[in-house]
Amino acid sequence: MQAVAIRTFGDPTGLEVVDLPDPNPERGQALIVTEAIGVGGVDSVIRRGTLAEYGFREGHILGGEVAGTVAAVGAEVDTSWVGRRVWGFAGLGGGYAEQAVVPAESLVPLPANMSAVDAVTVGSSSVVAHFGLRHARFAPGESVLVRGAAGGIGIMAVQLAARGGAGAVAVTTSSTERGSRLRALGATRVLDRSGGGAGEASDDYDVIIDVVSGVDLPSFFDRLRPNGRMVAVGVVGGNPPADFGTRMFAAFQRSLSFATFSANTVTDSDRRAVTAESLAAASRGALESVVHEVLPLEQAALAHRKMDAGEVFGRLVLTPSGQASK
Ligand SMILES: NC(=O)c1ccc[n+]([C@@H]2O[C@H](COP(=O)([O-])OP(=O)(O)OC[C@H]3O[C@@H](n4cnc5c(N)ncnc54)[C@H](OP(=O)(O)O)[C@@H]3O)[C@@H](O)[C@H]2O)c1
């Protein structure tokens, strides 16, 4: 089968198309013939080699989120999965391939009318957004800021906050055009990356869902209301400065909370339930799947160049050759 591996860590030219033996599912696993593969920011980070300390090596096949048809299952897996169209989560590797092995416990059936492309656009982003908002104890009527709203997670957080009855949904983004698109998805206030915005009243928020982190993160503590909660769900801007805790303590009298949130702490059954709900919502039009572009699997390097250039609004998706997007 065809797959895309990291030949050398670094820029996207280090990605190469390789031919590998077809994988076999082991106990508890399912083999998916992929129709669509989600491309995520974490894939770039692994490609650069910055996570080598976590055991990622050259030769690694990127990709976690896939959708397609179950071709085989390993021992102790219900054989009725075979032949079903599903969403599956391979973890941090193995997805950029014509066939991907995933834990069977990650499988979620696709709604009948749902494309594989939409499934990998909505699936894990909605899980992070849903549980990120829950981690922040978001309640209807509260005001929410989504920092770094133009990516898959942010777009889901904006929609879920709006549909969850947020009093206001602010976003940070880098362009007016993106701001307009985010307004169409439920944002009520558009800020620039620093949290400012021409013509926008300065405001503060009960909840900040932060996809960015980075050196500017502490300045957003100033935008939290008393008892406000900031949950970092991503680090696309790098780690926060080492003294960021000092900045929180400077606001001691406002009883602020800061937390990180990783979907790794969600149980398999909760993850499946929320993924299934989100896919169902997307299939009936209650949640919008924002696909930036669909590219052939062998153009994974181009997909990474687009990601690295900051061109992507929503989700980039890879499709193996010969697989029409259904
Ligand atoms: N918590 C979890 O369980 C979990 C799961 C999967 C992934 N992640 C993490 O989530 C992140 C990827 O999420 P994503 O795919 O939604 O994000 P993304 O598309 O990579 O980035 C989101 C947006 O952030 C803005 N941005 C990028 N760099 C920035 C910077 N230096 N300063 C300010 N804004 C910046 C960009 O929008 P504008 O240009 O419009 O500003 C970009 O579209 C990664 O850090 C990944 O590790 C977390």
PDBQT file of the ligand as one rigid body, heavy atoms in Angstrom, charges set to zero:
ROOT
HETATM    1  N1  LIG A 401      -5.976  19.475  23.253  1.00  0.00    +0.000 N 
HETATM    2  C1  LIG A 401      -5.994  18.414  22.467  1.00  0.00    +0.000 C 
HETATM    3  O1  LIG A 401      -6.432  17.317  22.825  1.00  0.00    +0.000 OA
HETATM    4  C2  LIG A 401      -5.455  18.558  21.081  1.00  0.00    +0.000 A 
HETATM    5  C3  LIG A 401      -5.765  17.604  20.086  1.00  0.00    +0.000 A 
HETATM    6  C4  LIG A 401      -5.262  17.793  18.802  1.00  0.00    +0.000 A 
HETATM    7  C5  LIG A 401      -4.453  18.891  18.541  1.00  0.00    +0.000 A 
HETATM    8  N2  LIG A 401      -4.159  19.775  19.547  1.00  0.00    +0.000 N 
HETATM    9  C6  LIG A 401      -3.337  20.958  19.326  1.00  0.00    +0.000 C 
HETATM   10  O2  LIG A 401      -4.125  21.934  18.670  1.00  0.00    +0.000 OA
HETATM   11  C7  LIG A 401      -3.294  22.715  17.842  1.00  0.00    +0.000 C 
HETATM   12  C8  LIG A 401      -3.787  22.652  16.421  1.00  0.00    +0.000 C 
HETATM   13  O3  LIG A 401      -5.138  23.083  16.368  1.00  0.00    +0.000 OA
HETATM   14  P1  LIG A 401      -5.765  23.620  15.003  1.00  0.00    +0.000 P 
HETATM   15  O4  LIG A 401      -5.455  22.622  13.926  1.00  0.00    +0.000 OA
HETATM   16  O5  LIG A 401      -7.149  24.017  15.270  1.00  0.00    +0.000 OA
HETATM   17  O6  LIG A 401      -4.898  24.916  14.832  1.00  0.00    +0.000 OA
HETATM   18  P2  LIG A 401      -4.170  25.552  13.558  1.00  0.00    +0.000 P 
HETATM   19  O7  LIG A 401      -5.050  25.500  12.398  1.00  0.00    +0.000 OA
HETATM   20  O8  LIG A 401      -2.799  24.979  13.451  1.00  0.00    +0.000 OA
HETATM   21  O9  LIG A 401      -4.040  27.065  14.089  1.00  0.00    +0.000 OA
HETATM   22  C9  LIG A 401      -5.179  27.784  14.484  1.00  0.00    +0.000 C 
HETATM   23  C10 LIG A 401      -5.048  29.229  14.095  1.00  0.00    +0.000 C 
HETATM   24  O10 LIG A 401      -4.192  29.893  15.008  1.00  0.00    +0.000 OA
HETATM   25  C11 LIG A 401      -3.698  31.072  14.371  1.00  0.00    +0.000 C 
HETATM   26  N3  LIG A 401      -2.267  31.145  14.629  1.00  0.00    +0.000 N 
HETATM   27  C12 LIG A 401      -1.298  30.364  14.116  1.00  0.00    +0.000 A 
HETATM   28  N4  LIG A 401      -0.098  30.716  14.610  1.00  0.00    +0.000 NA
HETATM   29  C13 LIG A 401      -0.326  31.734  15.458  1.00  0.00    +0.000 A 
HETATM   30  C14 LIG A 401       0.499  32.536  16.289  1.00  0.00    +0.000 A 
HETATM   31  N5  LIG A 401       1.830  32.344  16.312  1.00  0.00    +0.000 N 
HETATM   32  N6  LIG A 401      -0.077  33.494  17.044  1.00  0.00    +0.000 NA
HETATM   33  C15 LIG A 401      -1.416  33.683  17.011  1.00  0.00    +0.000 A 
HETATM   34  N7  LIG A 401      -2.266  32.971  16.229  1.00  0.00    +0.000 NA
HETATM   35  C16 LIG A 401      -1.712  32.010  15.482  1.00  0.00    +0.000 A 
HETATM   36  C17 LIG A 401      -3.990  30.934  12.881  1.00  0.00    +0.000 C 
HETATM   37  O11 LIG A 401      -5.110  31.729  12.544  1.00  0.00    +0.000 OA
HETATM   38  P3  LIG A 401      -5.001  33.253  12.089  1.00  0.00    +0.000 P 
HETATM   39  O12 LIG A 401      -3.907  33.339  11.064  1.00  0.00    +0.000 OA
HETATM   40  O13 LIG A 401      -6.352  33.541  11.551  1.00  0.00    +0.000 OA
HETATM   41  O14 LIG A 401      -4.672  34.019  13.334  1.00  0.00    +0.000 OA
HETATM   42  C18 LIG A 401      -4.398  29.473  12.757  1.00  0.00    +0.000 C 
HETATM   43  O15 LIG A 401      -5.328  29.250  11.732  1.00  0.00    +0.000 OA
HETATM   44  C19 LIG A 401      -1.882  22.164  17.982  1.00  0.00    +0.000 C 
HETATM   45  O16 LIG A 401      -1.190  22.908  18.970  1.00  0.00    +0.000 OA
HETATM   46  C20 LIG A 401      -2.130  20.734  18.435  1.00  0.00    +0.000 C 
HETATM   47  O17 LIG A 401      -1.035  20.212  19.155  1.00  0.00    +0.000 OA
HETATM   48  C21 LIG A 401      -4.674  19.638  20.789  1.00  0.00    +0.000 A 
ENDROOT
TORSDOF 0
